[in-house]
Amino acid sequence: MNQERTQKLGGKFTFPGTSLTVNRVGYGAMQLAGPGVWGPPRDVEAALSVLREALAAGVNHIDTSDFYGPHVTNQIIKQALHPYPKDLVIVSKLGARRPADKSWQPAFSRQELIDGLHDNLRHLGLEAMDIVNYRVVGSVHGPAEGSIAEQVGVLADLKKQGLIRHIGLSNVTSKQVAEAQTITPIVCVQNNYNLAHREDDALLDELARQGIAYVPFFPLGGFSPLQSSTLSSVAEELGVTALQVALAWLLHRSPNILLIPGTSSLAHLRENLAVGQLTLSAQVLAQLDGIAKAAPGGGH
């Protein structure tokens, strides 16, 4: 792995109990699909270019799912990058489906999980997935408590069959992580977390103690941009965008955080990848920590 590129992308992280080592700034493929994460992109060639440039810059961690599109992002990944470099880690997720009305529906029966895995393998052109996350479809506002033992058990069976190498979780509570760990080793957790939404602080710190990756989704605030005069002023002082500061803060927050910002634009890709070289002083970090306290509901 090129040392210079690794440093530029926030250093590296090895998933626990695995030989999989990735640069901390990765790429999320959701935005490669068309509007509303449905259908093909307006410009397929641009989507292919984004993926190829990401890898050329040192990205070796791609987050995807066959329910993006559906099928579209995985097909584009295969078209752009197959046969894959040996060090590329592709992470997918199961637990949802996209019917013709373009809605997002849970898909967590044993057969739906098995079918979903085979859809991923077929459209990516793989014989086994490096990592598969079970994505819990909770409430609109975040994770919802409830047993996930049955679904994690299905993934553990697929792992024994050699179709999945490692297992992660998405949109889960700390209780659900603990429950899953009684069934199979968990190598990563993907949850909603950013400067303004820090409900997972305790879980993040516990996972760091265990060496488990924490992968924030909606790191830029999700579908509405992070609004904060503090963030804007810090970005202006540093000569970067507010979104770059928000991503850099995540890298500084904990060494087990991996980023998967997504874009279908080469310009935005370059901005996202540049955050690995953005250093935030202790004073700036203290300013940014105040954003969560200023958010509705205050405190973290």
N, C-alpha and C positions, 0 to 999 in steps of 0.2 A: 504494500500500500504506500503510495507516494506521501512522504512525511510532510512536505510543504502543503499539499492539498488537504491533508488531514487537519493540520493546524488552521488552515483557512476556513475549514468547515466545523470549527468548534471543538476540535479534538475528537477522540474516538471512544466508543463504548462497546463492551462485549456483553451480549445477553447471557445471563447467569446459567451455568451448566451447559453451555454450548460453545461451539467454535466460531460462532457468528459475530464478527466485529464490524461495526459500521461507524462512519463519520456521523457526528451528532446532528448536523444539518442534513436532513433528507428531503424527500419530495412526496407530496400527497397528490394522487392522480384524479381525485374527484372532479376537478374543474376541466378535465380533458373532454368530458362529455358535453352534450349540448345544453342549452338553457334549462334550468331546473333539474340538472343532472339527468337529462332524458335525451335519448337519441344521439346521433353523431354531432361532432362539433361543426361549426360553420366552416372552419378551415382545417382539414385533416393534416395537411402538410405542416402547418404551424404547430399543431399538437405533436407531430413526430419530431420536429426540430427542437421543441422544448425538452422532450425526454432525452434526446441525443446530446444536447448541450449540457443538461444536468449531469449526465454521466461523465461527459468530457471534463467537467469541472470538479469531479471527484465524488459526486453523490453515489452512494452504494446502498441506500435504503429507500425503497419505494413502498408507499402505502396505497392499497387499492381495494376494490371489492367487485365481485361480478354483478352486484345490484346497482352499481353506478352505470347508468345508461339505459337499461341494463345491458351487460356484456361489453358495452362500447369501450370503456377505459382499458379493460384487459386485452381486448383485441388490438387496440392502438399500441399498448405496451409491447405486445408480441411483435407487431409489425415493425415497430421502431427498433427493438433491442434484441430480438431473438436471432441467433443463439446468445444466451445471456453471459456476461462476464462472470467468472468464477466467484468474485467477491460480492456480487450483487445479492442483496437480501430483499426478497419480495414478501411483504406481509399483506394478507388479505383478511377479510372478516365475514362471518356468517351470522344469520339471525334475522334477516329482513328480506323482503321481496318487493318487486315493483310491478303491480298489475297494470293493465292497459290504461287505467284512469290516472296513471302517473303518481299515485299515492305511495306512501311508504308503509308497508304492512309487516307485522312480525311473521317470522318463518322459523319456528324453533322446535317443530316436531322432529323426531329422529330422522324420518325420511327426507324432510326438507333440508336438514343440515347435511345429510349425506349427498343429496342431489346438488346442493349449493357448492359443496366442495368439488364435486366432479365437474360442475360448470366452470369453476375457477381453473382447475387443472387443464381442462380442454381449451378454454379460450386463451390461457397464458402459454400453452404448449409445454406444460411441466408434468413430470411423473409424481412429484411430491411437492407440497408447499413448505417453505422454510418455517413460517410462523402463521398460524391462523388464530385470530381473535374471535371469541364468542361475543357478539354485540348484543347486549341486553336492551331490548326496546322498552324503556321505562316511561316515565311521565314526560310531558312536554318540557318540564323545568329541570329535568336531570334524572339521575338514577332513582329507581324505586326498589325498596326492599322486597325480598322474596327469594326462595330457593332457586339456584341455578344448577343444582347437582345433576339433574337428569341430562341437561344439555352439555355440560362439561364432560359428563361420562361418555356421551356420544363422541365428542372430540377425542377423548382419551382412547376410545376403541379405534378410531381412525388413525391415531398415532401408532397404536400397536400394529396396525396393518401396514404401516410404513407410508401412508398417504399424507401425513402431517408430521413434521419433525419436532415442532415445539408449539406450545399453546399459550395464548394471551387472552385478556379480557378487555371489554370496552363498555363504558357507561355503567360502571358498577360501584357499589358501596364497599367499605372496608370489610363488612361482614361477608359479603359475597366473595371477596378475594380470599378471605380465610377459609370459607367453605370449599372453594375450588381447590385450594392448596391441599386439602385432605384427600383429593382425588388424583391430582396430577401436578407436577411442577408448573408454575406460572412464570413466564419470562418477561412479560410486559403488561402494562395496563394503560389503556387509552381512555381519558376522560376529558370533560370540558373544564379547562383551567386557563386563566390568563390574569393579567394585572388587576382587572376589576372583579374577577370571580375566583376567589381563593378558598372556597369551601373545602377543597381537597388538601389543604396544607398538611394536616396531620397524616393523611394517607400517603401523600407524596414523601414525607420524611420517613415513614415506616418502610416504604418500598425502597428508599435509598439505603436504609440500614441493611436491607436484605439483598441489595445489589440488583434489584429488579427495575427494568426501564419504566419510566413514566412518560407517556407520549400525549401531550395536550392536543386535543382537537379544538377548533375555534380559537387558536392562539391569538388571533387578531380581533377577537370579539364576536366571531360568528358572522351572522348575516347583517349585523349593524356595526359600523366602525366604532372602535373605542373612542368615547368622547371624554377628553380630559385636558384641561388647560395646562396642567402640569406636564403631561406627556408631550403636548405640542411644544411647550417652551423648552423642554429638555432636547427634543428633536432639533429644534431651531438652533440651539446652542452647539449641538454636535454636527450640524450640517447634514442631517439624514432625515428620513421620513419618520413619522410617528409610529408607523407599523414596524419599521426596522428596530426602533427602540423597544417596542413591545416584545419582539422576538428575541432580541439580545438579552432583555431582562430574564426571559425564561432560561436561556443558557446559563446565566449567572445564578439563577435561583437554586439549582441543584445539579450535581454532575450526572445524575441518572436521567435527566430530561433529554429527550430526543425530539427534534422538530421535524414536522412534515408539512410545511406550508405549501399550498397548491396554487397554481396559476396556469393559464393557457397562453401567457405572454412572455416572450423572451426578456423584455425589459424588466418585468416584475420578477422573473426568475433570478436575474442577475442581482436585483436589489435584495431578494430573500437570501441568496447565497452569501452576500457580503456581510450579513450579520455575524457570521462566525469570527470576523476580525474586528468587531465593534466592542471596544472595552468601555465599561461603565464604572466610574469612580464610586467610592463608598458614599460620597455626598449625593451623587446622582441616584444611586440605588436607594438611599434613604428617602429621597424625594418621591421616587416611583412607588415605594412601599406605602406611601400615604394615599395612593389612588384607591386602593381597596377600602380604606377607612372612609373615603369621601363618596364611595358608591352607595346607591340605595341599599339600605339595610346595614351599612357601615360595618367596619371591623372585619377581621378574618381569624 
